[in-house]
Amino acid sequence: MRLVLALVIGSIGSVGMWSVVVALPVVQGEFAASRGAASLAFTFGMMGFGLGGVATGKLTDRFGIVTAIGMGIGLVALGYLGAGLSTSMWQFTLVHFFIGAGSSATFGPLMAEASHWFERRRGIAVSIAASGNYIGGTIWPPLVNWGMQSFGWRPTHIAVGLISATAMVIVLTVLRMQMGAATRRSHVNAPPPRIDLRLGTNTLTALLSIASIACCVAMAMPQVHIVAYCGDLGYGVARGAEMLSLMLGFGIISRIGSGFLADRIGGIRTLLIGSVAQGFALLFYLFFDSLTSLYVISAMFGLFQGGIVPSYAIIVREAMPAAEAATRVGLVILASVFGMSFGGWVSGVIFDATGSYAAAFINGLGWNAVNVTIMVSLLLRARQRLALA
């Protein structure tokens, strides 16, 4: 029941990551901004998501998940009200930092929390908790697009803030009742680490963070710019929103499937498989741009990369103490968010400089190769340790 409630609240709270992607072309036109300048709203949102993940992770380790999410709800509500009332591009961009910070409480801390509730099925539990992010990504873009077309982008942002905050308060209240005495510090009786890579926690955190940046720069290209890309190709913004929804819908399948896989082969191998597959999907984007092929490739991209980010949380719990889990996951998520924000921004800049997204896809492939290299090195180290044991 806790896991179901975590999934629901994660699905609602993840709106902070996806609404800006749909609103980007409309806001760019209203404020007469360049594509790169408009993409900064996503960048600020992801910066807030990353830094907020570290802060809410520390709050979770010390005071419990309910306190962390409660603070996040307030930031989401205030951020969306501010976005709807913005009178300039810089205001719209700035408030997305607070929207991202509020949404962060419903992702990394929830994954770490779920890892304490299960031992034998920890991988699938973490991946289900993380799937709320993609369920939200499947549901919210079409809803936000419909709201903007029906009522305008300003009323839509205000409505999103009020509705999502109210719904999350209700679900969080039920979760608190379900957890009872475990509301605070549920990691105290959690199982110990499973593997020893003979790396300090700081060193392993740094390596995972670098790998996370690299994979998410690659991941950001389709996720952030698919709506604008379809508009540039003449297919329309609505088709791009549908592709984003399709991408994230298949990402749910990938996330849950990666949890089953991680329970059998471990987080490192699972992440490596996802990273290699993500690279192939990016390569297909480079060569095919018909409407049908973009729908197919978007589904493939979601199916291939959806399990990558939850795998970092699984690796953290496999190799690090439970008492540090939420904070360490928050640090790695911060790195992934930096990668997403930088990737989203730099792809817009590359488009402004070249007039197309081809070079941006190539840039993503290069960063993806860095991730694969790091994960192969960790896998070889783990196998060496197993052989020595």
Secondary structure as the mmCIF struct_conf table of DSSP 4:
data_model
#
loop_
_struct_conf.conf_type_id
_struct_conf.id
_struct_conf.beg_label_comp_id
_struct_conf.beg_label_asym_id
_struct_conf.beg_label_seq_id
_struct_conf.end_label_comp_id
_struct_conf.end_label_asym_id
_struct_conf.end_label_seq_id
HELX_RH_AL_P HELX_RH_AL_P1 ARG A 2 GLY A 13
TURN_TY1_P TURN_TY1_P1 SER A 14 SER A 14
HELX_RH_AL_P HELX_RH_AL_P2 VAL A 15 GLU A 30
TURN_TY1_P TURN_TY1_P2 PHE A 31 ALA A 32
HELX_RH_AL_P HELX_RH_AL_P3 ARG A 35 PHE A 63
HELX_RH_AL_P HELX_RH_AL_P4 ILE A 65 GLY A 84
TURN_TY1_P TURN_TY1_P3 LEU A 85 LEU A 85
BEND BEND1 SER A 88 SER A 88
HELX_RH_AL_P HELX_RH_AL_P5 MET A 89 SER A 104
TURN_TY1_P TURN_TY1_P4 ALA A 105 PHE A 107
HELX_RH_AL_P HELX_RH_AL_P6 GLY A 108 TRP A 117
BEND BEND2 GLU A 119 GLU A 119
TURN_TY1_P TURN_TY1_P5 ARG A 120 ARG A 121
HELX_RH_AL_P HELX_RH_AL_P7 ARG A 122 PHE A 151
HELX_RH_AL_P HELX_RH_AL_P8 TRP A 153 MET A 179
HELX_RH_3T_P HELX_RH_3T_P1 GLY A 180 THR A 183
BEND BEND3 ARG A 184 ARG A 184
TURN_TY1_P TURN_TY1_P6 SER A 186 ASN A 189
HELX_LH_PP_P HELX_LH_PP_P1 ALA A 190 PRO A 193
BEND BEND4 ARG A 194 ARG A 194
BEND BEND5 ARG A 198 ARG A 198
HELX_RH_AL_P HELX_RH_AL_P9 THR A 201 LEU A 233
TURN_TY1_P TURN_TY1_P7 GLY A 234 GLY A 234
BEND BEND6 TYR A 235 TYR A 235
HELX_RH_AL_P HELX_RH_AL_P10 VAL A 237 ILE A 265
HELX_RH_AL_P HELX_RH_AL_P11 GLY A 267 PHE A 287
BEND BEND7 SER A 290 SER A 290
HELX_RH_AL_P HELX_RH_AL_P12 LEU A 291 GLN A 305
TURN_TY1_P TURN_TY1_P8 GLY A 306 GLY A 307
HELX_RH_AL_P HELX_RH_AL_P13 ILE A 308 ALA A 319
BEND BEND8 MET A 320 MET A 320
HELX_RH_3T_P HELX_RH_3T_P2 ALA A 322 GLU A 324
HELX_RH_AL_P HELX_RH_AL_P14 ALA A 325 THR A 354
BEND BEND9 GLY A 355 TYR A 357
HELX_RH_AL_P HELX_RH_AL_P15 ALA A 358 LEU A 388
#
